Amino acid sequence: MTAPFDTLALAEALKGTPLGKDGAEAVARAMADVAMADVATKRDLTELGDRLERAMLRQTIALGGIVAAIAAVATTVLKLLS
């Protein structure tokens, strides 16, 4: 995966500083590594989407169970009051 900025341009810009060529390239690589450490990949997002879909399904099933239980209690109460 590529860094979200131009590492070559950064290294080129830093070469004229006291860092020199090797130091400039090392700084550019280090900055790219830091920038990419917390970037989500397409795979990460796909896995997250799958987990969310499963969680939503579980919640839907649980809610359906609650609604069914309330309907059963309401029916029983209505029968008792009749």
C-alpha positions, 0 to 999 in steps of 0.5 A: 500500500502506498503512503498518502503523500509523495515520499519521493518528493519529501525525500527530495525536499529534505536532501538539501538539509543537514540530513543529507540523502540517506537521512532524508530517505529515512525520514520519508520512509519513517513518516510513511510508516507512521501515516500508514499504521492506522489506515484501514484497508479494503479488507479491513472495511469488508470484514467490519461490514460483515461483522456489522451485518451479523450483529444487526441480524442478531439484534433483529432476531432478538427484537423479534423475540421480544415482540413475540413475547410481548404479543403473547403476554398481551394475548394472555392478559386479554384472555384473562380480562375477558 
